[in-house]
């Protein structure tokens, strides 16, 4: 049962991935790895890499244009733009302001929110709450990442896992009760921050010759620890949101998980007792696109007709922070 006082629905979605494909065999030419190792450990076959000069805001603007068109809205109808990214074009202005300008949105409040791979669920709850408050009508939410810009292309333990891309959704109020975004369960645990982080580039380690020599401006990860925590927090969030809504997993038509690693998703599937064929997967093509992962998958699932009107779906993610989240959606 919905705890939200005013229904908020996903009116349209969009996604964009760059044209350049980097396969596992391509990576084996630059680091000591193999297609066999990457595919069996992660389920990833290839990923997309942004062109030189193609920024997170460019990819986000393309996904957002598609989402607005699918929602049947014009840029002037949007009064709220929220972007989730860990690879903004620059520390400021926000990527939301850059996307606003690229789309010709003239009458909106714009901000970025950072929750790494859980970012899209975080901005979805924030935007939904602001629409429910009655102060905003039409929100454009965008997850966009140029992770290739923060990967250490000499570190085989991380560079094989990630890719670039963007996804977007338009959220609007609805008069139909019990439809749209039914509930959220978000969480965070800063005590585990150092399992996945980028030490350089902020005020702690601004860019200097020494910080660059120490490779501080690249993503660092303790993969095994992240793996275990990911399964634990996603299982917890999914079980809690189902329980607090009096639902069981049989009622879910589809689960859209953060696309980080097939083995993580398989373990989640067995712990939740939801068969793998009800999980939507596209990580084989894109790798982990962080905040863009869920909205790209959501858009593709709508377009592939894996989800349709009336379906109950579960979105579930984890990311650096640590952060995590689950959302229940009844498709309008
Ligand atoms: N190719 C070949 N060998 C490799 C590679 C590679 N690309 N990477 C690591 N290895 C080696 C290691 O060096 C190690 O060798 P050793 O035994 O000689 O020391 C061996 O493979 C095993 O390494 P592990 O780290 O134990 O491998 P594991 O089975 O745990 O898989 C992986 C590693 C895929 C990173 C896994 O731990 C994982 O997926 N973790 C979660 C990562 C994740 O989801 N991160 C995203 C977080 S979301 C966000 O917010 C960005």
Boltz pocket constraint, residues with backbone or C-beta under 6 A from the ligand:
constraints:
  - pocket:
      binder: B
      contacts: [[A, 32], [A, 33], [A, 34], [A, 37], [A, 38], [A, 41], [A, 42], [A, 115], [A, 116], [A, 117], [A, 118], [A, 156], [A, 157], [A, 158], [A, 160], [A, 161], [A, 196], [A, 221], [A, 222], [A, 223], [A, 224], [A, 225], [A, 226], [A, 227], [A, 230], [A, 260], [A, 261], [A, 288], [A, 290], [A, 318], [A, 319], [A, 320]]
      max_distance: 6.0
